[in-house]
Amino acid sequence: MATGHETNPNEVRSVLDYAEGEIFVSSLEAVFKGVLESEVPVHAVYGPARGPFQNLRTHAADEGLSRLLIDHGCRLELIDEPGRAVDLAARSCLVGRNVVMLMSAGDVLRSANALVRARKLLEGSEGFGLLLIIEDDVEHLARSAPVHLLDDLAIAKIEPNDVSDLRDMIEHGIRLSRAGNGPTSMLVASNLLHSFDTITARPNRVVGTLDVAAAMKRKRRIGRGSETMSLLRLSRRLELNRTSALPSPGERAPLGLVAIGPAYTAAEYLLRRFGLEGRIPLLRIGMSAPFDDSIAERLLSRCERVVVLEARPGLTGKALLAASEAARRRGVETASTWWRSLPEIDGESPTLERGDALRASQVARKIGNLLDSVSTGRTITRGLAPADPRFDELEIPARGSSIGVEGAIRTVRNLLTATGQWLRERQDGEVEDDERIALMLDAPAESGTSRYDRLVEAEIWGRNRFLADGPAAIRECASDPTPRLLVICDVGAKGGIDVVRLATASVPEEFGDRVEIRTVDLTDLDGFLEVLRESVLSDNVRVLIARDGTPPRFDQSAIERSFREVDRLGFTTMHRLSRPAEQACSLRAPILSESLGTGVDRVGEELETTFKIDRLPRRMARMIKVRVRPLLEQIEVVRTRPPMVDVTGPTGERPGPPVIQHAAASVWRCHIAGWRGGEPGLVSRILCGAGREMGYQVGCSISSRSAGPGRGAWAQLLFTRPRDGAEPSLPLLIPFGEADLLLGADPV
């Protein structure tokens, strides 16, 4: 038995070191727990510290996790470039090592060439395991091109349905890769990668104490399957695809469901919620490629209608239809298959959209009529709340669009528009021999450009796009005599490749005098505008690297870091309130509460005296106008102690003891509108910790989409009574109308 380092009794024990009991882990911690528990050794974990894996850097600095990885012969490497990570993983696999790779959404396309090289490099090799854990951002990425790329490369694909299943599929994925002598991909929904849940701990592969060794003897799973099996045979031994409530041969159920990945949890909860568990056959697809036709044929031959529930309708539905057609050619009567357009009942033909299958409420409303045809003496759709037509008329504004790369690009676009307007005003009324310049944003226009002597083409790039295609664009612009202006928004990267160095190295030596590279501050709008005006008047190619300034306005991670000191103290030390100078000496000052209603700028810059020179158009008379006046007055308030909390009611009475509302409830859900700090947010972390101390099983799912500077959109919490492993898991996303508490956290 392998023995790890001696345990210090005063050392804080890592949650990943537990061998039994219930532990509360994030999805990323579940991945590491799967690596440590896997009977097949995992030698390396590669991944970037961004997206759903942004806490990877924190885990790399964790001494407890580092000690566990060393004991298990595994190393963790942070690699920002996905193509290089794939190359390193392929070289490690050539010497018989097992590697787990973490890839955020979009990394598959960026590393497409590297995946093709790795696939060819590993052909004919044996004795290795390569598992690609890929984020599937169903909500924001409409296209499923990464999935099609995996299919073109004949890479096996598995999909977990919850956090516990994510932990178990680490070992399954490595086994499948070793059996198939090729990479295996695990496609994980984005909301699952941003989830926290309570799972049952099992002993790690390497133990260090007698207590853990005893627990290992009690809890160790029996290994199933052999690496000499084929992929489909091994998947059957691992029970990745399984059915429930399947009718006996010769019987046909009126309706059957096929659920892929996280849609299985929603479908299982839906059937149990309406008392249809055991009456409707349910097929759970854990390995969607290669597709197991035999288990699909058993379901199709025993149902009249089959509805496929998956995050992206059509990916697995087409494979199921192919299995159905193959069975029909052999004379087997199979069910009609539906995956996007559902059967028409009572004149209604609902459609399953992208992401609908992940929410039980959406599935209930889309297939409610089909469930009514199965249910006896009960109408499922009657218990659903009717849709409010006012919700369809609401126009929800874009949230969080002022920060991040999108906010930076929008700011640069507005400045370029202002620069084009400045060019038009500057040239109105000029003499005929002066050069007339036009600024074309994104693409040159064909009409109306003949009256200009020179066209300056401007393009706006994000950081990730520039890292992929920027060097080739700079080389092309350098050899083209047309004046160009490239603005790269270098926002949101704490480390990795330096954009300035990459742009400088991309300039051909023979065109070194034609390309100019400068760094500008996104927070200094006046200075940025002056640089843009200077650039459009130049005949050369200008490459402007736009970066966030101090205090940060666009970099979300930098904004979150600026709030950490506020969270540590519990209050903001500096408050700055700016108001027009006309109100400074007014007899009746404006009500302060009305000013505070617009929000106090917590990280506002100190006002300073500045001046600027504006060139007047030629059409105006030649004269000089000088105007000096105060514009703003700024009030600074420095706080040294936290504010006093008012513990009295509006009429002066003290609050009474809290009244327990949900003491008898077995399931309790909470929606938190807005969260700050690291995932899952400060308020969510407090409530989850309180629930764990009270003996509840706790789960949490968050939306990482920004709702403002330093704030996430929402978090949803689930509290349940302790359950054994045989009971099905509940969906972490709150079904419509089942939230018990709504909190608005940090609204300002």
C-alpha positions, -999 to 999 in steps of 0.1 A, spaced: 0 0 0 14 34 -10 18 59 18 17 96 15 33 123 36 27 123 74 -4 142 83 0 172 105 -29 173 131 -28 211 129 -30 211 91 -63 220 74 -75 188 57 -83 191 20 -119 182 11 -105 160 -16 -87 139 10 -119 126 25 -126 89 20 -162 87 31 -191 109 40 -207 138 22 -185 166 8 -195 199 -8 -174 204 -40 -174 225 -71 -173 210 -105 -136 216 -108 -130 200 -75 -151 170 -86 -127 167 -116 -97 165 -93 -116 141 -70 -122 119 -100 -85 120 -109 -75 110 -73 -101 82 -71 -95 67 -105 -81 32 -104 -64 40 -137 -35 64 -128 -37 99 -142 -3 114 -147 -10 150 -158 -38 175 -159 -35 204 -184 -58 234 -186 -61 272 -189 -70 294 -159 -100 311 -177 -137 306 -182 -151 278 -161 -116 268 -151 -106 303 -138 -100 289 -103 -74 265 -116 -46 289 -106 -60 289 -70 -61 251 -69 -25 250 -83 -14 271 -53 -33 249 -28 -8 230 -7 -33 202 2 -41 195 -34 -5 197 -45 5 171 -19 -23 148 -30 -13 151 -67 23 144 -58 13 113 -38 -7 101 -68 21 108 -93 1 135 -111 11 170 -120 -10 201 -128 1 224 -155 -15 257 -165 -13 262 -202 -31 292 -217 -27 282 -254 -50 252 -262 -30 242 -293 2 238 -273 -16 220 -245 -29 194 -271 7 189 -285 21 184 -250 -7 160 -241 -1 140 -273 37 137 -266 29 126 -230 6 99 -244 33 86 -267 53 74 -236 22 56 -221 9 83 -198 -27 91 -190 -36 128 -194 -67 149 -187 -71 182 -206 -95 210 -197 -108 231 -226 -131 260 -223 -157 269 -250 -141 279 -282 -108 262 -274 -117 232 -297 -119 254 -328 -87 272 -318 -69 239 -314 -85 222 -344 -51 218 -362 -34 205 -331 -62 179 -326 -58 167 -361 -20 164 -356 -25 146 -323 -50 122 -339 -25 113 -365 4 111 -341 -14 87 -318 -25 64 -346 -12 29 -339 -1 37 -304 -14 18 -274 -13 20 -236 -23 56 -232 -53 76 -221 -63 111 -232 -95 126 -219 -106 160 -232 -130 178 -209 -148 204 -231 -172 231 -221 -204 232 -241 -217 267 -238 -253 260 -249 -267 294 -239 -242 316 -257 -228 295 -286 -255 287 -311 -234 266 -334 -222 232 -325 -191 232 -347 -168 218 -319 -191 187 -317 -190 183 -355 -152 185 -353 -151 158 -327 -173 136 -349 -151 142 -380 -120 131 -360 -139 100 -347 -133 109 -311 -155 91 -286 -179 114 -267 -194 110 -232 -217 134 -214 -222 136 -176 -256 146 -161 -245 160 -127 -215 168 -106 -212 133 -91 -214 118 -126 -187 142 -137 -164 128 -110 -172 92 -120 -166 98 -158 -130 108 -153 -121 71 -148 -146 60 -175 -131 84 -200 -95 72 -194 -106 36 -197 -125 43 -230 -94 61 -244 -71 32 -236 -96 8 -251 -101 28 -283 -64 38 -287 -75 74 -292 -87 105 -274 -120 105 -256 -140 138 -251 -163 146 -223 -188 173 -233 -199 192 -202 -227 218 -202 -215 252 -191 -240 254 -163 -227 221 -149 -192 235 -149 -204 264 -128 -222 242 -103 -215 231 -67 -230 200 -52 -229 175 -23 -214 142 -34 -205 110 -16 -167 107 -11 -148 76 -19 -113 66 -10 -85 79 -33 -63 55 -51 -34 63 -28 -41 63 9 -19 74 39 -37 64 71 -52 32 86 -86 49 88 -87 57 52 -74 22 43 -103 8 63 -128 30 45 -111 20 12 -118 -16 20 -155 -9 27 -162 16 -1 -139 7 -30 -158 1 -62 -152 -31 -81 -135 -24 -114 -156 -33 -144 -144 -38 -179 -111 -45 -196 -91 -22 -218 -90 -50 -245 -127 -46 -251 -142 -25 -279 -156 9 -271 -192 -2 -273 -187 -33 -253 -168 -14 -226 -195 13 -224 -221 -15 -218 -200 -29 -190 -196 6 -175 -234 11 -179 -230 45 -196 -262 39 -215 -291 24 -195 -328 22 -196 -355 23 -169 -392 12 -170 -387 -6 -203 -418 -26 -213 -416 -64 -217 -410 -78 -252 -441 -76 -273 -456 -47 -253 -455 -11 -266 -456 20 -244 -474 51 -259 -444 73 -251 -407 69 -245 -380 95 -236 -343 96 -246 -322 120 -225 -286 129 -232 -262 143 -205 -277 169 -181 -311 165 -198 -314 132 -180 -317 149 -145 -344 172 -158 -364 144 -174 -361 121 -144 -372 149 -120 -402 157 -144 -414 121 -144 -411 118 -106 -427 152 -100 -459 142 -119 -460 106 -107 -451 90 -141 -419 73 -129 -420 37 -140 -448 43 -165 -427 61 -192 -396 43 -205 -365 65 -201 -332 59 -219 -302 77 -206 -274 82 -231 -240 87 -214 -219 79 -244 -233 96 -275 -205 87 -299 -200 60 -310 -237 55 -308 -250 22 -294 -277 11 -318 -287 -21 -299 -300 -3 -267 -317 23 -289 -334 -4 -309 -348 -21 -278 -364 12 -268 -377 20 -303 -392 -14 -307 -412 -11 -275 -426 24 -278 -450 41 -302 -434 76 -299 -400 86 -287 -389 121 -279 -352 129 -277 -342 155 -250 -307 170 -255 -292 204 -251 -287 209 -288 -316 192 -306 -306 170 -336 -271 159 -327 -281 125 -312 -316 125 -327 -302 119 -361 -282 89 -349 -313 75 -332 -332 79 -365 -305 60 -383 -307 32 -358 -345 32 -363 -343 30 -401 -317 2 -399 -341 -18 -376 -370 -12 -400 -351 -26 -429 -348 -58 -409 -386 -59 -404 -387 -45 -369 -416 -21 -361 -401 10 -345 -414 41 -329 -417 75 -346 -388 97 -334 -390 134 -325 -363 157 -314 -370 193 -325 -406 195 -338 -429 176 -315 -461 157 -324 -491 179 -330 -518 175 -304 -550 197 -302 -537 218 -331 -504 227 -313 -470 216 -325 -444 228 -300 -407 230 -308 -377 222 -286 -352 250 -288 -316 250 -279 -312 246 -241 -348 238 -234 -341 202 -224 -319 213 -195 -348 228 -176 -376 206 -164 -401 235 -166 -395 240 -203 -397 203 -210 -430 201 -190 -446 228 -211 -433 214 -244 -443 177 -239 -471 183 -214 -498 172 -239 -478 140 -246 -477 133 -208 -514 139 -206 -520 111 -231 -500 87 -208 -514 99 -175 -548 83 -164 -572 104 -144 -548 134 -141 -541 163 -165 -504 173 -163 -508 206 -181 -536 217 -158 -511 220 -129 -487 243 -148 -490 280 -143 -503 297 -175 -479 318 -195 -481 355 -188 -483 374 -221 -467 404 -205 -434 386 -202 -433 382 -240 -436 420 -244 -408 428 -220 -376 441 -235 -348 430 -214 -317 453 -218 -283 438 -224 -267 434 -190 -230 436 -184 -224 449 -219 -203 478 -206 -175 456 -193 -154 428 -206 -142 425 -242 -177 434 -255 -177 466 -235 -142 475 -247 -151 469 -283 -183 490 -280 -163 518 -265 -137 517 -293 -164 516 -319 -180 548 -304 -146 565 -304 -140 555 -341 -175 569 -350 -166 601 -333 -133 602 -351 -151 598 -385 -175 626 -376 -144 648 -367 -129 641 -401 -161 652 -418 -164 684 -398 -127 691 -402 -129 689 -440 -161 709 -446 -153 741 -464 -116 733 -471 -100 742 -503 -98 718 -533 -61 710 -531 -63 696 -495 -65 659 -491 -99 645 -482 -99 615 -458 -126 590 -450 -126 565 -422 -142 531 -430 -150 508 -401 -149 470 -405 -153 470 -443 -148 496 -470 -179 510 -487 -183 508 -525 -206 539 -530 -198 574 -521 -161 570 -517 -149 585 -550 -151 620 -536 -124 611 -510 -87 611 -518 -77 585 -492 -97 558 -473 -85 545 -439 -98 511 -431 -103 504 -394 -108 471 -377 -115 462 -341 -102 429 -327 -106 411 -294 -77 394 -277 -86 358 -285 -93 366 -321 -60 385 -325 -40 356 -309 -55 333 -336 -55 354 -367 -38 387 -358 -2 380 -369 -13 371 -405 -35 402 -406 -6 424 -396 16 409 -423 -11 414 -449 -17 450 -439 21 458 -440 24 447 -476 -8 465 -487 -3 502 -495 -38 511 -482 -37 529 -448 -50 507 -421 -59 511 -384 -61 480 -362 -74 483 -326 -68 453 -304 -88 452 -271 -64 434 -248 -88 430 -219 -94 401 -195 -60 384 -196 -39 383 -164 -11 363 -180 -3 344 -211 9 357 -244 19 394 -246 -1 410 -274 24 438 -279 53 414 -283 33 392 -307 23 422 -328 58 435 -329 72 401 -339 46 398 -367 58 428 -386 79 418 -416 115 432 -415 112 449 -450 81 468 -438 93 477 -404 91 515 -411 55 512 -423 39 496 -392 36 516 -359 25 498 -327 13 518 -297 -4 510 -264 -33 532 -253 -54 535 -221 -91 526 -224 -100 546 -194 -84 578 -208 -110 585 -235 -97 620 -244 -62 607 -248 -74 577 -268 -95 600 -291 -64 621 -298 -44 590 -307 -72 579 -331 -73 613 -348 -35 612 -352 -37 577 -366 -63 584 -393 -41 613 -406 -11 589 -410 -3 570 -442 12 541 -423 -4 511 -406 -13 518 -370 -18 490 -345 -32 503 -312 -32 479 -282 -61 491 -260 -57 481 -224 -76 488 -192 -63 515 -169 -64 523 -132 -89 520 -118 -101 491 -140 -133 497 -160 -135 468 -184 -114 439 -171 -138 419 -150 -112 399 -131 -94 432 -122 -127 447 -111 -133 417 -89 -98 421 -74 -106 457 -65 -136 446 -46 -117 421 -24 -105 448 -1 -140 461 3 -152 426 11 -124 422 37 -131 454 55 -169 453 51 -171 489 38 -157 512 12 -130 535 25 -133 562 -1 -166 577 -15 -165 603 -42 -196 621 -52 -195 644 -82 -222 670 -91 -224 700 -114 -206 731 -103 -238 752 -106 -251 733 -75 -221 740 -54 -233 774 -42 -270 770 -46 -292 781 -17 -311 749 -18 -288 719 -23 -303 689 -41 -315 661 -18 -286 638 -12 -307 606 -13 -318 614 -48 -281 617 -58 -273 585 -41 -301 568 -60 -280 571 -92 -252 552 -74 -220 564 -58 -188 558 -79 -168 536 -55 -137 536 -77 -141 570 -92 -110 590 -102 -99 621 -85 -109 653 -104 -80 672 -119 -75 704 -139 -71 697 -176 -72 716 -209 -76 707 -246 -74 724 -279 -102 719 -305 -95 729 -341 -124 749 -355 -138 740 -390 -127 762 -419 -163 774 -425 -162 793 -392 -147 828 -390 -110 828 -381 -111 837 -345 -99 823 -311 -125 816 -284 -113 811 -249 -137 799 -222 -127 789 -187 -153 777 -162 -157 750 -135 -177 721 -146 -179 697 -116 -175 697 -79 -163 665 -62 -169 656 -26 -147 630 -10 -157 611 21 -131 589 38 -146 562 61 -125 546 88 -152 525 106 -180 504 92 -214 521 91 -239 515 119 -266 490 111 -302 502 118 -318 474 139 -351 492 144 -381 492 122 -396 522 103 -417 531 134 -389 526 159 -397 491 171 -371 465 174 -374 435 151 -389 403 165 -375 368 164 -376 352 129 -405 330 120 -395 297 104 -415 292 72 -401 260 57 -391 238 86 -411 209 74 -401 212 37 -379 184 24 -367 206 -5 -359 243 -2 -347 265 -30 -333 300 -31 -326 324 -60 -300 351 -55 -302 380 -80 -266 393 -83 -235 379 -67 -199 392 -61 -166 376 -52 -154 343 -63 -178 316 -74 -204 309 -61 -205 344 -45 -203 357 -10 -240 353 -1 -242 319 -17 -211 307 1 -226 319 35 -259 302 29 -243 270 16 -221 269 47 -250 274 70 -269 246 52 -240 222 56 -237 230 93 -274 223 97 -271 189 81 -287 197 47 -274 184 14 -266 216 -6 -263 223 -43 -257 255 -62 -257 266 -98 -246 301 -109 -247 322 -140 -212 335 -147 -226 361 -171 -218 396 -159 -246 418 -147 -224 448 -139 -189 457 -127 -178 429 -104 -212 412 -103 -225 380 -117 -261 376 -129 -276 351 -105 -271 320 -82 -296 293 -74 -294 272 -43 -309 238 -34 -313 224 1 -325 189 6 -327 163 34 -299 138 35 -303 112 8 -287 79 1 -269 72 -31 -298 52 -46 -321 82 -47 -320 102 -79 -305 137 -79 -326 168 -81 -319 195 -108 -299 225 -94 -317 249 -117 -349 260 -101 -381 250 -120 -406 278 -127 -425 288 -96 -406 265 -71 -383 291 -55 -390 296 -18 -368 327 -13 -357 355 -36 -327 377 -25 -314 408 -42 -278 409 -33 -256 440 -39 -280 459 -61 -260 491 -63 
